Amino acid sequence: MGCLRGSESQKATRKTDGRTKAAVLCVRRNTAQKSKEGYEINSILSDFFHGNLYPESRKMVRGSEFARITEELAKTGDSLEQKLPPELLPLLKQFTDAQTELIALTAETYYIDGFKTGARIIMDVQDDTYRNLEPVSA
């Protein structure tokens, strides 16, 4: 089986359960159009289809509110670790691991819900069954 038009094959390996598996990946060649300013214009649907959407690949902006809170959290955690007796450190790790898992699950749940809400809005906008107005004829 070959790759889709506009794609090229690349060999890749992946380790699973201590075994290495070889695979051929189809990688999309850069087919983005250029704007008049020279910027690449990609279709989000095309990027989605080809698996090119990586929200986690974005980096935190220095000095942002997100960066400030992250730094505060790290400093507070370090301070707490230094002040706790060693026998309580595993309990702290268990607590922070569970909290991290809950935060990730919450983010994923709200992301999916937001996406579904957006889709419902688009579907509602396209629905013409309950029109109260009609176009004025010329």
DAPETA-V469432 format. One record per residue. N is the residue number from 1. RES is the residue in one letter. SS is DSSP state (~ for helix, > for strand, _ for the rest). PHI is phi in radians with two decimals (999 if undefined). PSI is psi in radians with two decimals (* if undefined). Layout:
BEGIN
n:N res:RES ss:SS phi:PHI psi:PSI
n:N res:RES ss:SS phi:PHI psi:PSI
END
This chain:
BEGIN
n:1 res:M ss:_ phi:999 psi:2.24
n:2 res:G ss:_ phi:-1.61 psi:3.08
n:3 res:C ss:_ phi:-1.48 psi:2.81
n:4 res:L ss:_ phi:-1.17 psi:2.75
n:5 res:R ss:_ phi:-1.00 psi:2.39
n:6 res:G ss:_ phi:1.55 psi:0.06
n:7 res:S ss:> phi:-2.10 psi:2.82
n:8 res:E ss:> phi:-2.33 psi:2.72
n:9 res:S ss:> phi:-1.60 psi:2.55
n:10 res:Q ss:> phi:-2.40 psi:2.41
n:11 res:K ss:> phi:-1.44 psi:2.47
n:12 res:A ss:> phi:-2.51 psi:2.71
n:13 res:T ss:> phi:-2.17 psi:2.68
n:14 res:R ss:> phi:-2.50 psi:2.38
n:15 res:K ss:> phi:-1.67 psi:2.26
n:16 res:T ss:> phi:-2.40 psi:2.29
n:17 res:D ss:_ phi:0.91 psi:0.65
n:18 res:G ss:_ phi:1.39 psi:-0.08
n:19 res:R ss:> phi:-1.86 psi:2.48
n:20 res:T ss:> phi:-1.65 psi:2.26
n:21 res:K ss:> phi:-2.01 psi:2.36
n:22 res:A ss:> phi:-1.65 psi:2.57
n:23 res:A ss:> phi:-2.61 psi:2.76
n:24 res:V ss:> phi:-1.91 psi:2.15
n:25 res:L ss:> phi:-1.80 psi:2.51
n:26 res:C ss:> phi:-1.70 psi:2.07
n:27 res:V ss:> phi:-1.98 psi:2.29
n:28 res:R ss:> phi:-1.27 psi:2.27
n:29 res:R ss:_ phi:-1.24 psi:2.72
n:30 res:N ss:_ phi:-1.23 psi:1.83
n:31 res:T ss:_ phi:-2.01 psi:0.33
n:32 res:A ss:_ phi:-1.17 psi:2.50
n:33 res:Q ss:> phi:-1.38 psi:2.78
n:34 res:K ss:> phi:-1.90 psi:2.41
n:35 res:S ss:_ phi:-1.35 psi:3.03
n:36 res:K ss:_ phi:-1.14 psi:-0.38
n:37 res:E ss:_ phi:-1.48 psi:-0.10
n:38 res:G ss:_ phi:1.67 psi:0.03
n:39 res:Y ss:_ phi:-1.40 psi:2.56
n:40 res:E ss:> phi:-1.30 psi:2.41
n:41 res:I ss:> phi:-2.03 psi:1.93
n:42 res:N ss:_ phi:-1.90 psi:2.56
n:43 res:S ss:_ phi:-1.40 psi:2.25
n:44 res:I ss:~ phi:-1.10 psi:-0.57
n:45 res:L ss:~ phi:-1.18 psi:-0.68
n:46 res:S ss:~ phi:-1.15 psi:-0.78
n:47 res:D ss:~ phi:-1.07 psi:-0.70
n:48 res:F ss:~ phi:-1.12 psi:-0.79
n:49 res:F ss:~ phi:-1.05 psi:-0.73
n:50 res:H ss:_ phi:-1.51 psi:0.06
n:51 res:G ss:_ phi:1.27 psi:0.54
n:52 res:N ss:_ phi:-1.75 psi:0.28
n:53 res:L ss:_ phi:-1.76 psi:2.01
n:54 res:Y ss:_ phi:-2.27 psi:1.46
n:55 res:P ss:~ phi:-1.07 psi:-0.51
n:56 res:E ss:~ phi:-1.29 psi:-0.15
n:57 res:S ss:~ phi:-1.47 psi:-0.03
n:58 res:R ss:_ phi:-1.45 psi:2.55
n:59 res:K ss:_ phi:-1.85 psi:2.76
n:60 res:M ss:_ phi:-1.27 psi:2.42
n:61 res:V ss:_ phi:-1.45 psi:2.19
n:62 res:R ss:_ phi:-1.06 psi:2.42
n:63 res:G ss:_ phi:1.42 psi:-0.05
n:64 res:S ss:_ phi:-1.32 psi:2.93
n:65 res:E ss:~ phi:-1.07 psi:-0.67
n:66 res:F ss:~ phi:-1.06 psi:-0.80
n:67 res:A ss:~ phi:-1.14 psi:-0.71
n:68 res:R ss:~ phi:-1.11 psi:-0.79
n:69 res:I ss:~ phi:-1.19 psi:-0.67
n:70 res:T ss:~ phi:-1.08 psi:-0.76
n:71 res:E ss:~ phi:-1.13 psi:-0.75
n:72 res:E ss:~ phi:-1.08 psi:-0.73
n:73 res:L ss:~ phi:-1.10 psi:-0.77
n:74 res:A ss:~ phi:-1.11 psi:-0.78
n:75 res:K ss:~ phi:-1.11 psi:-0.76
n:76 res:T ss:~ phi:-1.12 psi:-0.74
n:77 res:G ss:~ phi:-1.09 psi:-0.77
n:78 res:D ss:~ phi:-1.08 psi:-0.75
n:79 res:S ss:~ phi:-1.09 psi:-0.75
n:80 res:L ss:~ phi:-1.11 psi:-0.75
n:81 res:E ss:~ phi:-1.06 psi:-0.67
n:82 res:Q ss:~ phi:-1.24 psi:-0.54
n:83 res:K ss:~ phi:-1.54 psi:-0.37
n:84 res:L ss:_ phi:-1.38 psi:2.54
n:85 res:P ss:_ phi:-1.17 psi:2.60
n:86 res:P ss:~ phi:-0.93 psi:-0.57
n:87 res:E ss:~ phi:-1.23 psi:-0.28
n:88 res:L ss:~ phi:-1.65 psi:-0.15
n:89 res:L ss:~ phi:-1.08 psi:-0.70
n:90 res:P ss:~ phi:-1.08 psi:-0.61
n:91 res:L ss:~ phi:-1.18 psi:-0.69
n:92 res:L ss:~ phi:-1.11 psi:-0.76
n:93 res:K ss:~ phi:-1.09 psi:-0.74
n:94 res:Q ss:~ phi:-1.06 psi:-0.73
n:95 res:F ss:~ phi:-1.11 psi:-0.85
n:96 res:T ss:~ phi:-1.19 psi:-0.62
n:97 res:D ss:~ phi:-1.11 psi:-0.77
n:98 res:A ss:~ phi:-1.13 psi:-0.69
n:99 res:Q ss:~ phi:-1.14 psi:-0.73
n:100 res:T ss:~ phi:-1.08 psi:-0.74
n:101 res:E ss:~ phi:-1.10 psi:-0.72
n:102 res:L ss:~ phi:-1.14 psi:-0.72
n:103 res:I ss:~ phi:-1.10 psi:-0.75
n:104 res:A ss:~ phi:-1.12 psi:-0.76
n:105 res:L ss:~ phi:-1.12 psi:-0.72
n:106 res:T ss:~ phi:-1.09 psi:-0.80
n:107 res:A ss:~ phi:-1.06 psi:-0.78
n:108 res:E ss:~ phi:-1.10 psi:-0.76
n:109 res:T ss:~ phi:-1.09 psi:-0.81
n:110 res:Y ss:~ phi:-1.21 psi:-0.58
n:111 res:Y ss:~ phi:-1.07 psi:-0.87
n:112 res:I ss:~ phi:-1.09 psi:-0.76
n:113 res:D ss:~ phi:-1.09 psi:-0.73
n:114 res:G ss:~ phi:-1.12 psi:-0.71
n:115 res:F ss:~ phi:-1.10 psi:-0.78
n:116 res:K ss:~ phi:-1.13 psi:-0.69
n:117 res:T ss:~ phi:-1.09 psi:-0.76
n:118 res:G ss:~ phi:-1.06 psi:-0.72
n:119 res:A ss:~ phi:-1.13 psi:-0.69
n:120 res:R ss:~ phi:-1.15 psi:-0.64
n:121 res:I ss:~ phi:-1.11 psi:-0.80
n:122 res:I ss:~ phi:-1.07 psi:-0.76
n:123 res:M ss:~ phi:-1.09 psi:-0.69
n:124 res:D ss:~ phi:-1.18 psi:-0.68
n:125 res:V ss:~ phi:-1.10 psi:-0.64
n:126 res:Q ss:~ phi:-1.36 psi:-0.27
n:127 res:D ss:_ phi:-1.40 psi:2.04
n:128 res:D ss:_ phi:-1.82 psi:0.25
n:129 res:T ss:_ phi:-1.30 psi:-0.36
n:130 res:Y ss:_ phi:-2.11 psi:0.80
n:131 res:R ss:_ phi:-1.20 psi:2.28
n:132 res:N ss:_ phi:-1.77 psi:-0.20
n:133 res:L ss:_ phi:-2.20 psi:2.68
n:134 res:E ss:_ phi:-2.32 psi:2.78
n:135 res:P ss:_ phi:-1.07 psi:2.54
n:136 res:V ss:_ phi:-1.38 psi:2.21
n:137 res:S ss:_ phi:-1.48 psi:2.53
n:138 res:A ss:_ phi:-1.48 psi:*
END
